[in-house]
Amino acid sequence: MVPNIYNYETVGWKNENTLIVRLDDGKEIFVKQLTKVDDNHILFNTHGMYYKEFPSDFMKVRAYTSYIIQYAPELYKEINLLEQQISEIVKNGIEHGNKMDPNKKIKVWFDFNKRAKIIVEDEGPGFRIMEDWNKFALNRTICLVKQDFEHFADYVAWKGPESREMDGGNALFAALEYWNGGFLYNSKGNKCVAVRYFPDNAEYKNYI
């Protein structure tokens, strides 16, 4: 278990991935958190989306991502940022979900209709340590806000029980910042939906 090392009060939620926290000095801050939702959540609706299944071949992640990204408008590609973020979600499903078992599939739904939306489902047991990750993220954010250099080294990178030695563990922090329209897991934790809004969408101003 990850301990909480700071005093704070939970105020509420700004959106499904952003917790509002009040620190002991009265300052309110936003903390990005991973969230599980019901499988019937509107963002998991796949109507009208492209669908593709891929074998769990880690060496082909780039090819899988290239296949998906070809459908995206140039505006959305943002000098390969979109491709990088999609690649991370697909890699996570293959590596951590399916344990790179070639007999297991990755299911992917995607579309780029006025926003980027991707759903990836693996055949694994699901994300089991989300609570620990969220506590780490909360402590990390408070540490940075407070400029607590005494504890800063403890929050440079997340290391879970399955993290590799060279794994910085920060891909999820980047994902929560990038997918401004939501980054959610289903109740089991083996299916993820990610949405990003762009300036060509009238709703964009509500997500920045």
C-alpha positions in Angstrom: 0.0 0.0 0.0 1.1 3.5 -0.8 0.9 5.8 2.3 -0.5 9.3 2.2 2.3 11.6 3.6 0.4 14.9 3.4 -2.6 16.4 5.2 -5.4 17.3 2.7 -9.1 17.4 2.3 -11.0 16.1 -0.7 -13.3 18.8 -2.1 -14.9 17.0 -5.0 -14.3 16.3 -8.7 -13.8 18.8 -11.5 -14.3 16.0 -14.0 -14.0 12.2 -14.1 -10.2 12.3 -14.0 -9.5 15.4 -12.0 -9.9 15.4 -8.2 -10.1 18.8 -6.3 -8.0 18.7 -3.1 -7.6 21.3 -0.4 -4.2 21.4 1.3 -3.5 22.2 5.0 -2.7 25.8 4.0 -6.2 26.2 2.4 -4.9 26.1 -1.2 -7.0 24.1 -3.6 -5.3 22.1 -6.3 -6.3 19.7 -9.1 -5.0 16.1 -9.0 -5.2 13.8 -12.0 -6.5 10.3 -11.1 -7.3 7.1 -12.8 -11.0 6.1 -12.7 -13.1 3.0 -13.2 -16.6 3.4 -14.5 -19.5 1.1 -15.3 -19.1 -0.8 -18.6 -22.3 1.0 -19.8 -20.7 4.4 -19.5 -21.4 6.6 -22.6 -17.7 6.8 -23.5 -17.6 3.0 -24.0 -20.3 3.2 -26.6 -18.7 1.9 -29.8 -21.5 2.8 -32.3 -20.0 4.1 -35.6 -16.4 3.4 -34.6 -13.8 1.4 -36.6 -12.9 -2.0 -35.1 -9.8 -4.1 -35.4 -8.3 -7.1 -33.6 -4.5 -7.5 -33.2 -2.4 -10.4 -32.0 -0.4 -9.7 -28.8 2.9 -9.2 -30.7 4.9 -6.5 -29.0 7.2 -6.1 -32.0 4.3 -5.0 -34.1 2.9 -2.2 -31.9 4.3 0.4 -34.3 2.5 -1.2 -37.2 -0.7 -1.5 -35.3 -0.5 2.2 -34.3 0.3 3.2 -37.9 -2.8 1.4 -39.1 -5.0 3.3 -36.6 -3.4 6.7 -37.1 -3.9 6.7 -40.9 -7.6 7.5 -40.3 -6.8 10.6 -38.3 -6.8 14.2 -39.8 -3.4 15.9 -39.9 -4.6 18.4 -37.3 -5.0 15.6 -34.8 -1.6 14.0 -35.2 0.2 16.9 -33.4 3.7 15.9 -34.6 3.2 12.3 -33.6 1.8 13.0 -30.1 -1.4 11.2 -30.9 0.5 8.2 -32.3 2.7 8.0 -29.2 -0.3 8.1 -26.9 -2.2 5.4 -28.8 0.9 3.3 -28.9 1.2 3.4 -25.1 -2.3 2.2 -24.6 -1.9 -0.7 -27.1 1.5 -1.6 -25.6 0.0 -1.6 -22.1 -2.7 -4.0 -23.2 -0.2 -6.4 -24.8 2.4 -6.3 -22.1 0.6 -5.9 -18.9 -2.8 -7.2 -19.8 -2.1 -10.1 -22.2 1.4 -10.7 -20.8 2.6 -10.8 -24.5 0.8 -14.1 -25.0 0.5 -14.5 -28.8 -2.7 -16.5 -28.4 -4.5 -13.5 -26.8 -5.9 -10.6 -28.8 -6.1 -6.9 -28.4 -9.5 -5.5 -29.4 -9.4 -1.9 -30.6 -12.2 0.5 -31.5 -11.4 4.0 -32.8 -12.7 7.1 -34.6 -11.6 10.6 -35.3 -15.0 12.4 -35.8 -14.4 15.9 -34.3 -12.2 14.3 -31.6 -9.9 11.4 -31.2 -11.4 8.4 -29.4 -9.9 5.0 -28.8 -11.0 1.9 -26.8 -8.6 -0.9 -26.1 -9.6 -4.2 -24.5 -7.2 -7.0 -23.5 -7.8 -10.5 -22.1 -6.0 -9.9 -18.9 -7.3 -9.8 -15.3 -7.5 -6.0 -15.2 -5.7 -3.1 -13.6 -5.5 -4.3 -9.9 -3.3 -1.6 -8.3 -5.2 1.5 -9.4 -5.8 2.7 -5.8 -2.0 2.6 -5.1 -1.3 4.4 -8.3 -3.8 7.1 -7.5 -2.3 7.6 -4.0 1.1 7.9 -5.5 -0.1 10.4 -8.0 -1.8 12.5 -5.3 1.3 12.5 -3.1 3.4 13.4 -6.2 1.2 16.3 -7.1 1.2 17.7 -3.6 4.9 17.2 -3.4 5.5 19.3 -6.5 3.0 22.0 -5.4 4.7 22.3 -2.0 8.1 22.1 -3.6 8.9 19.5 -1.0 12.5 18.7 -2.1 12.9 16.3 0.9 10.5 13.8 -0.7 10.8 14.8 -4.3 13.1 11.8 -5.2 10.4 9.4 -3.9 8.0 10.6 -6.6 10.2 10.8 -9.7 8.7 7.6 -11.1 6.0 5.2 -10.3 7.2 1.6 -9.8 4.5 -1.0 -9.5 5.0 -4.8 -8.8 5.2 -5.5 -12.5 7.4 -2.5 -13.5 10.6 -3.3 -15.4 14.0 -1.9 -14.3 14.0 0.5 -17.3 10.4 1.4 -17.1 10.0 5.0 -15.9 6.4 4.3 -15.0 5.2 7.8 -16.0 3.2 6.9 -19.2 0.0 7.1 -17.2 0.8 10.7 -16.0 1.3 11.7 -19.6 -1.9 10.0 -20.7 -4.0 11.8 -18.1 -2.7 15.1 -19.3 -3.1 14.3 -23.0 -6.6 12.7 -23.1 -8.5 15.8 -22.1 -11.9 14.4 -22.8 -11.5 11.4 -20.5 -9.2 8.4 -19.7 -11.3 5.7 -18.1 -11.2 2.0 -17.3 -14.2 -0.3 -17.2 -15.1 -2.0 -13.9 -12.9 -5.0 -14.5 -9.9 -2.8 -15.5 -9.1 -4.6 -18.7 -10.7 -2.1 -21.1 -9.7 1.5 -21.5 -11.3 4.4 -23.3 -9.4 7.6 -24.1 -10.8 10.8 -25.7 -9.0 14.0 -26.8 -10.7 17.1 -28.1 -9.1 19.5 -30.6 -9.6 23.2 -31.5 -11.9 22.3 -34.5 -14.5 21.1 -32.0 -16.8 23.7 -30.4 -16.5 21.8 -27.1 -12.7 22.1 -27.0 -12.7 25.1 -24.7 -14.4 23.0 -22.0 -11.6 20.5 -22.0 -8.4 22.7 -21.8 
